[in-house]
Amino acid sequence: MPLRFCCFLLTILLFSQSCSSDSAEQKELDKIVSRLQNSPKGLNPTMNLSASANMIYPLLFLPIADYNPSNLKYEAILIDELPQAIKITEGPLSGGVEFNIRLKDEAKWDDEKDITAKDYLFSIKSILHPKTNAIRYRAYLDNLAEVELDPEDEKAFTVRFKKMNIAAMELATNIPILPQHIYDPQGAMDLVTIKDLRNEEKFMALAEANPSIDSFAMAFNAPTHTREIVVGNGRYRLKEWLSDQYIRLERKENHWLSNGKSALTDAYPKEITYLLTPDNAAALSQLKAGQYDVYNNLAIQEVEDLKANESYRDAFDFYQMQLARYYFVNINSRREKLADKRVRQALSYLMDVDTIIASYEKGLGERLNSPFLSVDDQSNLKDITFNRAKADQLLAEAGWIDTNDNGILDKEINGKRTELEVDFVGTGSPLGQLISGVYKQMSAPSGVKINVVNLDQTQYKQRINNLDFDLSVGGKGQSLAPYDPYSMLHTDNVDPGEGNLSNFGNDDSNALIETIRTTTDPAIRDQAYLDLEKIMYDEQSIIFLYSPMSNIAVKQGIEGVISRKKPGFAINTFRYTEN
């Protein structure tokens, strides 16, 4: 049975055990403790998007819809059902798409005021305001054209986009919603429209005539609305934040949502505390001392060491979950010596991925052939495993031979004798050093000379952005949303500073990428992913390595959802189990 499937069954098992409202063997936790490696700069979901803050936001702020950690399906929260995409066929937005949304009647803020369409529009405007610190989120809204409120129903509105793309529905329904009456009590954002905020000249004129518009941004950015006043619609509220020590949340009583319906909205622990511990060694000592109930991102060796100690083995249950992350090696096919796909295929056969997984991950890693993790289980492509004979055959077919007996293959390119010597650029991280070291060792007997070039982050980014490399190692994390391959794989993005580092692509792959980005039919999208994967497999412009595992320790006696969704568990679902 594939490892990913085992982990998924584990997730479902834990979910069914932890969230059965009829179980007489379980009771609610009074408190639960986990770790944050870094203290968030603030807790405003439109501005502060660090990994630490993102762990807390689902507890404080509920979007219209989100991915359920128990089954990874996109589910409605503040609405009865997910909206359907409607193509716009007339007017200035013809060719675009719109979504009609109506918030639930029972959806309310803590003060019993209704969550309304006006709150949604305010949240959009607060992101688009050029003087708020929502810079990263602002970039996601480039395709959003307008939000129209229903004059007859304060709960209803329509979101329109300039064009249909893969992220449109998730973008329309996953934006954090803030209460305008708390964050903008003077109604400053009512004085501007979305179009005003995108027209610099018009905005400046409005801001000059209405000083409250700029005053709003100053207050919105200030600690008052990122640490002191943190008001959301989630099942928990911020109780206490002691700098560099801990963040504590408390469950809201009499919330309009109840337990037992979804892992997205359950709230079993009465209190959740995150200890702020940047140092890994110190955090591991805290875990051994019993200070954590749930702890993620353990190294494989740390897990083995804990299991080897009887007291720790009896104190914790350990779980592994495949992460939505993968590692890869870009092959810069702009280089003449790497332009022949047979050379790139040979280089793939010389990459001993299984040895890397065994050495670095203790065998716990999932091979993959593309970044399309959502359809990886549908692919019938065989993993490319280390095969020196096959690599040597492909290199010979491509005309590479060792004419001067120096141990390095060579070939005449544009009238010049060129040796098959390539620079492998990385940052010198432990994993990067292992990958490049194994690769250098395994490639040398086949006449391929690998020069390992380890750089600091600044130098690395500069060389990669300038396309000054032959091979480069990298890693990418992914959300659970359908993957948009445009930046990484479309030929529009092959220039320096853009995303297609390997120079992959042709008309056929571009057409498939366009289908992936624009279709509203999941079956058509999945088939386009699979067809694109076949082209990538043949071209081997990118050597896809593996997806790693997250190692999680849970104190014995409690259970909850262990998930592929970050951070690897849903802390709001944990409860006692009394045997």
TORFIKE-312448 format. One record per residue (C-alpha): residue number from 1; x, y, z. Coordinates in steps of 0.2 Angstrom, whole numbers. Layout:
// TORFIKE-312448
- n c1 c2 c3
- NUM X Y Z
...
This chain:
// TORFIKE-312448
- n c1 c2 c3
- 1 0 0 0
- 2 7 17 -5
- 3 13 27 10
- 4 3 42 6
- 5 -13 31 6
- 6 -8 24 23
- 7 -6 41 30
- 8 -23 47 23
- 9 -31 32 31
- 10 -23 37 47
- 11 -30 54 46
- 12 -48 48 43
- 13 -46 35 57
- 14 -40 49 70
- 15 -53 60 64
- 16 -67 48 66
- 17 -61 43 84
- 18 -58 61 89
- 19 -73 69 83
- 20 -87 57 87
- 21 -99 67 98
- 22 -107 51 104
- 23 -91 43 112
- 24 -93 41 130
- 25 -74 37 131
- 26 -69 55 127
- 27 -70 71 135
- 28 -65 89 131
- 29 -47 95 135
- 30 -46 109 147
- 31 -30 115 139
- 32 -18 109 125
- 33 0 116 122
- 34 10 116 106
- 35 25 126 99
- 36 28 141 88
- 37 45 142 82
- 38 44 161 80
- 39 33 175 87
- 40 21 182 74
- 41 24 201 71
- 42 5 203 72
- 43 -11 194 71
- 44 -20 202 56
- 45 -24 189 43
- 46 -23 202 29
- 47 -5 208 33
- 48 5 196 44
- 49 7 180 34
- 50 21 171 43
- 51 21 152 46
- 52 18 155 64
- 53 3 167 62
- 54 -4 155 49
- 55 -5 142 62
- 56 -16 153 73
- 57 -28 161 60
- 58 -40 146 57
- 59 -44 147 76
- 60 -47 166 76
- 61 -54 170 58
- 62 -65 158 48
- 63 -66 162 29
- 64 -81 158 19
- 65 -74 141 14
- 66 -58 132 17
- 67 -49 115 15
- 68 -55 102 28
- 69 -39 95 36
- 70 -48 78 39
- 71 -52 74 20
- 72 -43 89 11
- 73 -59 94 2
- 74 -64 112 0
- 75 -79 115 11
- 76 -91 129 14
- 77 -91 137 32
- 78 -100 154 31
- 79 -111 149 17
- 80 -123 134 14
- 81 -114 128 -2
- 82 -99 133 -13
- 83 -104 145 -27
- 84 -103 140 -45
- 85 -93 150 -58
- 86 -104 160 -70
- 87 -96 166 -86
- 88 -98 184 -90
- 89 -103 186 -108
- 90 -108 205 -109
- 91 -101 221 -104
- 92 -83 227 -100
- 93 -79 211 -90
- 94 -85 199 -104
- 95 -74 184 -104
- 96 -72 185 -85
- 97 -81 175 -71
- 98 -93 179 -57
- 99 -98 170 -41
- 100 -114 174 -31
- 101 -112 172 -13
- 102 -124 173 2
- 103 -118 172 20
- 104 -128 161 32
- 105 -141 170 42
- 106 -134 163 58
- 107 -116 169 55
- 108 -112 183 68
- 109 -97 192 76
- 110 -94 190 95
- 111 -105 205 99
- 112 -120 197 90
- 113 -119 209 75
- 114 -122 200 59
- 115 -107 196 47
- 116 -112 205 31
- 117 -107 207 13
- 118 -101 225 19
- 119 -88 216 30
- 120 -82 206 15
- 121 -81 222 4
- 122 -72 231 18
- 123 -59 217 20
- 124 -56 218 1
- 125 -53 237 2
- 126 -42 236 17
- 127 -30 224 7
- 128 -31 235 -8
- 129 -28 251 1
- 130 -10 256 -5
- 131 -5 262 13
- 132 -9 247 23
- 133 4 233 25
- 134 -6 220 16
- 135 7 220 2
- 136 8 201 -1
- 137 -10 198 0
- 138 -13 213 -12
- 139 -4 204 -26
- 140 -16 190 -25
- 141 -31 201 -30
- 142 -24 207 -47
- 143 -38 197 -56
- 144 -52 203 -45
- 145 -63 217 -54
- 146 -77 221 -42
- 147 -88 216 -28
- 148 -107 221 -30
- 149 -117 221 -14
- 150 -136 216 -15
- 151 -146 231 -11
- 152 -160 220 -5
- 153 -150 208 6
- 154 -136 213 17
- 155 -129 195 17
- 156 -128 193 -2
- 157 -115 199 -14
- 158 -107 195 -31
- 159 -88 194 -34
- 160 -82 197 -52
- 161 -65 193 -59
- 162 -57 199 -75
- 163 -54 182 -82
- 164 -57 164 -76
- 165 -42 156 -68
- 166 -39 141 -58
- 167 -38 151 -41
- 168 -54 161 -44
- 169 -66 152 -33
- 170 -54 149 -19
- 171 -49 167 -20
- 172 -67 173 -19
- 173 -71 162 -4
- 174 -55 161 6
- 175 -51 179 9
- 176 -51 183 28
- 177 -66 193 33
- 178 -64 207 46
- 179 -78 216 56
- 180 -79 234 49
- 181 -87 241 64
- 182 -72 235 74
- 183 -57 239 62
- 184 -65 254 53
- 185 -78 262 66
- 186 -77 279 57
- 187 -82 270 40
- 188 -67 278 31
- 189 -67 264 18
- 190 -85 268 13
- 191 -78 283 5
- 192 -68 274 -8
- 193 -72 260 -21
- 194 -61 246 -27
- 195 -58 256 -43
- 196 -53 271 -33
- 197 -40 261 -24
- 198 -33 255 -40
- 199 -32 272 -48
- 200 -17 281 -40
- 201 -22 299 -45
- 202 -40 297 -40
- 203 -35 289 -24
- 204 -23 303 -19
- 205 -37 316 -23
- 206 -49 307 -12
- 207 -36 304 2
- 208 -32 323 2
- 209 -50 328 3
- 210 -54 315 16
- 211 -40 313 29
- 212 -49 298 37
- 213 -44 287 23
- 214 -25 289 27
- 215 -29 288 46
- 216 -38 272 44
- 217 -22 264 36
- 218 -11 271 50
- 219 -23 263 63
- 220 -25 247 53
- 221 -6 244 53
- 222 -3 249 71
- 223 -1 236 85
- 224 -18 241 91
- 225 -26 231 77
- 226 -13 218 76
- 227 -9 213 94
- 228 -22 222 106
- 229 -38 222 96
- 230 -39 205 87
- 231 -57 201 83
- 232 -63 187 72
- 233 -77 176 69
- 234 -68 160 74
- 235 -71 148 88
- 236 -57 155 98
- 237 -52 172 104
- 238 -35 179 109
- 239 -34 178 128
- 240 -15 183 131
- 241 0 186 122
- 242 16 188 132
- 243 30 193 121
- 244 44 180 117
- 245 35 167 129
- 246 18 162 124
- 247 1 165 115
- 248 -14 159 123
- 249 -32 157 115
- 250 -48 153 124
- 251 -63 145 117
- 252 -79 156 114
- 253 -94 150 123
- 254 -111 151 114
- 255 -103 152 97
- 256 -115 150 83
- 257 -106 135 77
- 258 -105 119 86
- 259 -94 104 88
- 260 -95 87 79
- 261 -99 94 61
- 262 -82 98 54
- 263 -64 98 58
- 264 -63 116 51
- 265 -75 122 65
- 266 -73 110 80
- 267 -67 118 96
- 268 -64 104 108
- 269 -49 111 119
- 270 -56 125 130
- 271 -39 134 130
- 272 -24 133 117
- 273 -7 139 122
- 274 8 141 109
- 275 25 142 118
- 276 36 153 108
- 277 53 143 107
- 278 64 148 92
- 279 78 136 97
- 280 75 118 91
- 281 86 110 105
- 282 77 120 118
- 283 60 115 111
- 284 65 96 111
- 285 70 98 129
- 286 53 105 133
- 287 45 91 123
- 288 55 78 133
- 289 49 87 149
- 290 31 85 145
- 291 27 103 141
- 292 20 100 124
- 293 4 90 120
- 294 6 91 101
- 295 23 94 92
- 296 27 94 74
- 297 42 95 62
- 298 53 82 72
- 299 68 76 63
- 300 68 58 59
- 301 83 55 70
- 302 75 64 84
- 303 60 52 82
- 304 71 37 83
- 305 80 44 98
- 306 64 47 107
- 307 57 30 103
- 308 73 22 109
- 309 70 29 126
- 310 56 19 135
- 311 49 34 145
- 312 47 44 130
- 313 41 30 120
- 314 27 27 132
- 315 23 46 134
- 316 20 49 115
- 317 12 42 100
- 318 22 46 84
- 319 14 49 67
- 320 21 53 49
- 321 11 63 36
- 322 17 67 18
- 323 19 86 17
- 324 13 96 2
- 325 31 100 -2
- 326 43 93 -14
- 327 62 94 -19
- 328 69 95 -36
- 329 84 99 -47
- 330 82 112 -62
- 331 92 108 -77
- 332 95 124 -87
- 333 92 118 -105
- 334 97 135 -111
- 335 115 128 -110
- 336 120 120 -126
- 337 128 105 -117
- 338 111 102 -109
- 339 99 106 -124
- 340 98 88 -130
- 341 84 80 -120
- 342 94 63 -120
- 343 107 72 -110
- 344 94 78 -97
- 345 87 60 -97
- 346 104 53 -93
- 347 107 65 -79
- 348 90 59 -72
- 349 96 41 -72
- 350 112 46 -63
- 351 102 54 -48
- 352 100 41 -35
- 353 85 47 -26
- 354 82 31 -16
- 355 99 33 -8
- 356 95 51 -4
- 357 79 47 4
- 358 87 32 14
- 359 101 43 20
- 360 92 59 24
- 361 74 54 28
- 362 77 36 34
- 363 67 30 20
- 364 52 40 24
- 365 49 50 8
- 366 38 49 -7
- 367 45 48 -25
- 368 36 59 -38
- 369 38 64 -56
- 370 29 81 -56
- 371 23 95 -45
- 372 5 89 -47
- 373 3 81 -30
- 374 -16 81 -32
- 375 -15 68 -47
- 376 1 59 -42
- 377 -9 44 -37
- 378 -17 43 -55
- 379 -1 44 -64
- 380 5 28 -72
- 381 23 34 -75
- 382 37 24 -68
- 383 49 32 -56
- 384 66 35 -64
- 385 78 25 -53
- 386 97 25 -54
- 387 102 16 -69
- 388 120 19 -75
- 389 119 8 -90
- 390 104 17 -97
- 391 112 34 -93
- 392 128 29 -102
- 393 118 23 -117
- 394 108 39 -119
- 395 124 50 -117
- 396 132 39 -131
- 397 117 41 -142
- 398 118 60 -140
- 399 136 59 -146
- 400 146 61 -129
- 401 162 51 -128
- 402 179 53 -120
- 403 190 57 -134
- 404 206 62 -123
- 405 204 48 -110
- 406 203 61 -95
- 407 188 53 -88
- 408 176 66 -94
- 409 164 64 -109
- 410 166 77 -123
- 411 158 83 -139
- 412 161 95 -152
- 413 148 109 -151
- 414 148 124 -163
- 415 166 119 -169
- 416 173 118 -151
- 417 177 103 -141
- 418 166 104 -125
- 419 167 93 -110
- 420 152 87 -100
- 421 156 97 -85
- 422 142 106 -76
- 423 140 117 -60
- 424 128 111 -47
- 425 122 127 -38
- 426 115 126 -20
- 427 114 134 -3
- 428 125 122 7
- 429 110 116 17
- 430 112 98 24
- 431 100 91 12
- 432 107 101 -3
- 433 125 95 1
- 434 119 77 2
- 435 110 78 -15
- 436 125 87 -23
- 437 137 75 -15
- 438 128 59 -20
- 439 125 66 -37
- 440 144 70 -40
- 441 149 53 -34
- 442 137 43 -45
- 443 140 54 -60
- 444 159 53 -61
- 445 160 35 -67
- 446 149 39 -82
- 447 160 54 -87
- 448 150 68 -80
- 449 159 80 -70
- 450 149 89 -57
- 451 156 105 -49
- 452 147 108 -32
- 453 144 127 -29
- 454 138 131 -12
- 455 133 149 -10
- 456 124 160 4
- 457 106 164 1
- 458 109 181 -7
- 459 122 174 -19
- 460 111 159 -23
- 461 96 169 -27
- 462 106 181 -38
- 463 113 167 -48
- 464 97 158 -50
- 465 87 174 -55
- 466 101 178 -68
- 467 99 160 -74
- 468 118 158 -71
- 469 118 139 -67
- 470 118 122 -75
- 471 110 113 -62
- 472 101 120 -46
- 473 93 111 -31
- 474 77 118 -24
- 475 61 115 -14
- 476 44 121 -15
- 477 29 121 -3
- 478 11 120 -10
- 479 -6 124 -4
- 480 -20 112 -6
- 481 -28 122 -20
- 482 -26 116 -38
- 483 -8 119 -43
- 484 -6 133 -56
- 485 10 128 -67
- 486 10 145 -76
- 487 25 153 -67
- 488 36 138 -66
- 489 32 129 -83
- 490 25 141 -96
- 491 37 149 -109
- 492 30 166 -105
- 493 42 165 -90
- 494 59 160 -96
- 495 68 176 -95
- 496 79 181 -80
- 497 70 185 -64
- 498 55 174 -69
- 499 49 157 -64
- 500 53 145 -78
- 501 71 142 -73
- 502 73 126 -83
- 503 67 134 -100
- 504 54 120 -101
- 505 40 121 -113
- 506 32 121 -130
- 507 16 125 -139
- 508 8 109 -133
- 509 13 111 -114
- 510 8 129 -115
- 511 -10 124 -121
- 512 -11 112 -107
- 513 -7 125 -95
- 514 -20 136 -102
- 515 -33 122 -100
- 516 -27 119 -82
- 517 -29 138 -78
- 518 -46 141 -86
- 519 -57 125 -85
- 520 -70 124 -72
- 521 -71 105 -74
- 522 -60 96 -62
- 523 -60 80 -73
- 524 -53 90 -88
- 525 -41 99 -77
- 526 -34 82 -70
- 527 -32 75 -87
- 528 -22 91 -92
- 529 -11 89 -77
- 530 -8 71 -82
- 531 -4 75 -101
- 532 7 89 -95
- 533 16 77 -84
- 534 20 65 -98
- 535 28 80 -108
- 536 38 84 -93
- 537 43 66 -90
- 538 50 65 -108
- 539 59 82 -108
- 540 67 79 -90
- 541 70 98 -89
- 542 67 96 -70
- 543 72 81 -60
- 544 59 79 -47
- 545 65 70 -32
- 546 53 67 -18
- 547 40 74 -6
- 548 46 73 13
- 549 36 68 28
- 550 31 78 43
- 551 35 69 60
- 552 23 73 74
- 553 23 68 92
- 554 6 68 102
- 555 5 65 120
- 556 -3 48 124
- 557 -21 49 130
- 558 -27 62 117
- 559 -32 61 99
- 560 -36 72 85
- 561 -34 75 66
- 562 -17 72 59
- 563 -17 80 42
- 564 -7 84 26
- 565 -13 102 28
- 566 -1 113 37
- 567 5 112 51
- 568 1 94 50
- 569 -13 93 63
- 570 -29 102 68
- 571 -26 107 86
- 572 -44 112 88
- 573 -50 94 86
- 574 -40 86 100
- 575 -49 77 115
- 576 -45 65 129
- 577 -47 47 126
- 578 -50 37 142
- 579 -46 19 140
